[in-house]
Amino acid sequence: MTASTKPRGTTYRRNQPGYEAARQAALRNARLPNRFPEIIVQANDVYDVIAAVKLAQRENLRVAVRSGGHSWAGNHLRDGGLLLDVARLDEVRIDAKSMRATAGPGRAGFDLAMRLARLGLFFPAGHCKGVCLGGYLLQGGYGWHSRALGPACMSVEAIDVVTADGQLLHASATENADLYWSARGAGPGFFGVVTRFHLRLYRRPKIIGLALQHFSIDLLEEVFRWAHAVGPQVPASVELMLMLSRHVTWVRGPGIMVVAPVFANSWREALNAVAFMNASPLRRRAALRLPFVPSGLRLLYTGVMQHYPERHRYAVDNMWTGASIDALLPGLQRIAATLPPAPSHVLWMNWSPPPDRPDMAYSMEDDTYIALYSVWQHAKDDAAYANWPVERMREMQHLATGCQLADENLGQRPSRFVTDDHLAQLDRIRAARDPQGRFHPWMGRPEVSPNPET
């Protein structure tokens, strides 16, 4: 490790000038929680990270880490500890020949994706523009083309990590393997600070586009029954997503957008991949129907970000489920009936994972992902909209396998985010690597399942 030429990072103590601005800048959600770290450190490099961890040791403070600030629940904003902001650790190096890259936790996935596209390369970056690699990769990484390539953490080959005792270590399948195992899925409960990810890259798909259909809310049952039925047969190159909103453009009111992004290597492959959309018995009842349109990745990002505006207040919750559509429909209808105004929305994602994954902390997924996003502008509306996602998810939690860490709400509604045996393994590794509890755990954790093998 050579000496850094960067200026030292900035440290803010509570009630000192600059502290509150740094606290507010640490979260994208305008609904800032009333939680106040004692110290905020904005690190510029790995040396600042090491110094911050050692400062926390001296002052007996717990550490939380922020990379992009897209955690809706604000997992990294905790009372009484040290917030380590690594957003400025954003260096990227790409080796096109070996199809490998290294990237800091503060690098936005969108920016990485655009850099790679110019080289004919690809990485399954997150769906939203501002999501940075740190939190995204630690929690699993559900991004573009992830149904085919797997959650993005599967493409992490190694990490550089500062541990609870202030050491900088390299972790991979053959070196500090326990840290490597944990970093791929522990999310905001990871007991270290990743300063660099070593990534495997892929050839960029030659054809990127989407098929699209819009339906009136009156067709909710028919549309969701169809999506549930076709889900297991949808090619892995397609991300079948349903978005329920009170404002769907072509419906001119409440409706359902059925979107199928496609990643293929030829026109024929792309058209064959979305054949299920064009063969749907509901297609003639759609207010809008686009059989297939080439778009490119940048346009896909633009479409997504219409639903996640800046300077808005967010409340979010989610569930994985393998339940039958008959069991799910009452909850979906209740969700539709109580859905707040747009841009609030419901996301239904067909996942249908393969039966086997590599051995890593990430271990919670199921056939279908349902996420609720309450989105509004003014604090005066908090009472009306803030509890909607968690209330609806509580009503359906008996149908849930668990939750996805990206959009969780563990502080209000603890839910399984890894399998029970993997949670126990994480606890054992934490006890060995962070015996003093230097790093904050998750904001909530579920009771152990009565069926620990599931």
N, C-alpha and C positions, 0 to 999 in steps of 0.2 A: 504494500500500500504506500504510494508516494504522496508527498505533501500536496495539499490543495492550493490552487492559486485563487480560489473564490474568496470573497469577503466572508467573514464569520456570519452565522445566522443571527437572528434577532430573538431576544428573550423578553417577554412581557410578564410582569407579575400583576396579580389582581389589584385593581384600584389604581394602577399606574397608567400614565398616558399611553394610548395605543392599544391597551388590553382589549377594550370592548370592540374596537374595530377588527382586531385580529380574531376575536371570538365569533363575531358575525360573519367574517369572511370564510370561516371554517365550515360553513354549511350552506348548501344550495337552497334548501327548504327555507322559505321566508318565515315559517312558523318556528322560530328559534326556541328551543326548550330552556327553561329556567334552571340550567345547570352551569356551574362556574368552576372551571379548573383553577387551581391556585397559580399555575404557571403555564404559559403558552410559549413554545419554542418553534420558531419558523426556521427549519434547518435548510442550509444551502448545499450540504454535502454529507458524506458518511462520517466525517470527523465531527460535525455538529450533532449527528445522531448519537454517536458514542458519548460525546460530552453530555448530551441531554439525559441519556440513561444513567450516567454516573451522577449527574445532578439529582435525579430522582432517588438514587440510592442514598446519597448524603442526606437528603431532606425527608427520606422515608415516604415518598409519594408513589402512588400507582401511576402507570403510564397508559395513555390511550393514543392511538395513531390515526392520523388523517392523511389521505392522499388526494382525493378529488372532492370530498365533501358531499357526495351524492347519497349518502345514507339517509333515507327519509326519516328514520327514527333518531338520527344523530347519535349513533352508538359511541362515537369518539368524544362527544361532549359529556363529560362526567364531572361530578362535584369533587372538589378537594384533591385532585391529582395534577399530573402534568400532561398537557396535550402536546404531542409531538407532531407538527405539521411537516410532512415530507413532500408536499406538492411541488417544491422546487427541485427535487431530485428527478429530473425528467430527461436525462441524457439517453439517446438512442444510437445504437450502432447496428448496422445491417450488413451481414455477409451473404450476398446473393448467391455466391458460388456454393457455399455449404448449406444454404437455406436455414441459417440461424440468425438470431438477433439477440441483443441485450437491451434492456430498457429499464429505466428507473420507475418507481411506483407512481410518480407524479405525471407520467406521460399519458395524455389522453388517448384512448383506444382509437378514436376517430382519426387523430393525427397520424398514429402509427399505420392505420389502414390505408390512408391516402399516400403516405410515403412508400408503402409496399406496393400499392397498385401501379405506381410509376415504374416499378422494377418487374412487373408481372408476377408479384408475389402476394400472399394472402395470410391473414391470421384471423381467427374467429373473435374479433373485437366486439365490445358491447354495443347494444342497439342504440344507445343515446350518445349524443356528441360529447358531452362533458365528462363522461365516466372515465376515470383514470384507472390505470392497470392495477394499482395496489390493492384496493378493496375488491375490485372486480375479480382478480385472479384468486385471491385468498378465499372468497366465498364459493368459488366454483367456476363462474364465468359462462353465463348463458348468452351467447352472442350470435352474430351472423354465421350461418352454415354450421352451427353447433350440433344439429341433429346428425350430420354426417361426420364431422370431425371430433365430436364429443365436446363436453364443456371445456372451456379454454384452459382450465388448470391441467388437463391432460397433455397440453402442449408446452407445459413448463418443464424443462429438463433439469433445471437447477436454480437455486436462489443464493444470493449473498444476504446474510442476515446478522443483525446485531442482537445478541442474546441478553438475557436479564442481568448478566454480570458485566455487560459492556464489551464483550468480545465480538469481533467480526469473524464470522464463519462462512464457509461455503458448504452448501447442503445439496445433495443429489441422492440418487438411488444407491450410491456406493460410499458416500461420505456424509456423516451426520444424517443418516437416512431417517431417523425419527423426526427431525425438524422438517425434512423434505416431505415426509408423509403427512405431517400435521398441516403444513402450509397449503396443501392442496385440499381445502375444504373447511378449515377451521374458522374462516371469516374473521369477524371482529373479536373473536375469542383467541386469536393466535397470540402466542407468548413470545414475540420477538418483533423486530422491525426489519422488514425486507427492504434492502437498499438497491437491489438489482435483481431482475428476472432474466433468466437465460431461456430463450424461446425457440421452439421448432416452428419453422415456416412451411408454407404450402404454395403450390402453383395457383395463381389466381384463376378462378373459373372464367372461361371465355365468354359466357353468357350469364348476365345477372339481370333479372327482371321480376315481374310479378303478374299474377292474375288477380282480379278484383271483382267483387260483387257487393252491392248494397241492398239491404232489405229493410222493410218496415218492421217496427217493433211488434206488429200484429203477428208476424211469422216467427216469433221467438222459439216456440216449441219445435216447429218444423226444422228450423235452421240448426238448432243445437242437437236435435236428434240425428240429423244428417251428419253433422261434424263428428259427433261421438261415434257413429257407425263407421265412417270412412277413415277415421284417424289411424287405426293400426295398419292400413294399406297405403297410406300416403308415403311416397318415396322420401328417403332421408335427405334428398337434395331440396326438399320443399319445407318451408316453415308455415304450416297452416295455423292462422290466428284469426280469432273472432274478437271484434271490439264493439262493445255495447255503449252507446252514448245517447244523450238527449238531443244531440244535434248531429245528424248525419247529412252531409251536403245534398246528395241527390234524393234523399228521402224527404228533406225539408222538415225534419223533426226527429223524434226519437227513432233510432234504428240500429241495425247491426251491420258493421263492415266485415266482410269476409275477405281476408288478405292472404295471398299465398306467394311470398317471395321465393324465387327459384335461383339456384346456383348450378349451372350446367356447363358442359364443354362443347355443346353444339346446339343449333336451333332444334334439331330433331329431338335431342334429349330433353331440352326445356319444354317443348310442346307435349311430349309424352308424359313428362312429370306432372303437368297440370291438367292432364286429360280428365282426371276425376272431377275437377271443377266444372269443366265444360260439359260433362256428362250428368251433372247433378239434375235431379228431377225438379229442383227449385229454380233453376237458372232463368226460366222464362218469367218468373214472378219477381225477378230482381229489378229494382229501380235503376240500377246501373250494372252493366256487365262488360268487363274487359277480359277477353279470353287470354291474352298474354301481351305484355308491353315490356320491351327492354328498357331498363332504367339506369343501371349502374348503381354502385354502392352509395355515392354521394346523394343521389335523389332518394334512395331508401332512407338515409339518415334524415333528410329534410322532411319527409313524410312523417317519420316517427316524432320528430321534435315539435310538430304542430300540437301534439297532445301533452307536452311537458313544458309549458311556457316558463320563462324566467320570472323572478320576482312574484311568485305565487306561493300560497300556503298549501302544504300537502299532508295528507294522512293516508297511510297505505297498509294493507295486510294481504296475505295470500295463503294458498294451500295447494299441496299436491293431492291428487285423488285418483283412485282407480275404481270409484263407485259407478254403478249403472246410471244411465241417463234418467231412468224413472226415479231413482233416489235423488238425483241432483236437481231435477227440474223445479220442484217446489222452492228450493233455495234460490235458484236462478230467477224465478219469477218474482220472488220477494225482493231480490236485489234490483231487478228492473223497475219494480214499482216504487222503490225508495231512492233510486239513483239521484244524486244531486245534479245540479245543472252542469253543462259542459263548461270547461274541458274535463270534468270528472268523467271517468269511464271504467269499464270492466274489460279485462283481457282474459280470453280463453286461449290457451296455447296447446296444440297437440304436440306431445313430446314423444310418447311411445318409445322409451329407451330400450337399448339392447339388453339381453339378460346378464351380461358380464361387463364389468369395468375393471380397470387396474386397481390394485389395493392402495387406497389413499383415504384420507379423512372424509372426503366427499363421498356420500353414500345414501343421500336422500333424494329420490325422484320417483315419478310415477307416470302413468299414461297421460294425464291431463294436468295442466297448471292453470289455476284461476287466481287472478290478482285484482284487487279493488283499489282504485286511485280516486280519492276525494281531493279535488283541486279547486281552490278559491282564492280571492285576492285580499279580502279585508278581515282584520282581527275580530270585528264585530260579528262575523259569521262563524266563528270557531265553534260556538255551542251547537250550531245547526249541522255542521258538516264534519267536525273532527273525529267523532266517534262512529261514523257510519261504517267504515271498513271493518273495524274490529267487531262491531255488533253483528254484522252480517256473517263474518267468518266464525264467530262463536256459535251462531245458529247452525252452521254446517260442519263444525269441527268433528262431529261424530262420523263424517264421511271422509275425513282427511287422513292421509298417510303421514303428513308432516308439512313443513313449509320450506320455502327457498330463502336462503339468507339474504339475497339481494334486496328483497322487498318485504322483509319480515317486520314484525312489531312485537318482539319478544318481551319488551318492558311491560306491555299491556296484556299480551296474550301469549304466554309461553307455549311453544310448540316444538315438536321434534324436527331438528335440522340436520342431524346425522342419525344413523342407526344407533341403538343402545350400546352395542359392543364397541362401535367406533367412538362413541362419547366416553366410554370407560377407558379406552386406549388413550384418548386425548387427555383425560384426567391424569393417567399414569405418567405420560410424557411431560405434562405441565409440572407435576410434582417433582420430577427429576430436573427439568430445565429451568424452572422458575419456582424454587422452593419457598421463596419469601412472598410470592404472589405479587411480583413487581408489575405485571401487566393485568389490566382489567379483564375479567372474564366477560361472557355474554351478559346482556342486560336481563336475561331471564332464561331459564332452562326447564324443560318439561320433566314431569315425573317419569320414572323408568316404565317402559311399556311392559304389559303383562306377557307379551310375546317377544322376548329379547332377540330371537333369531330373525325377526322381520325387519 
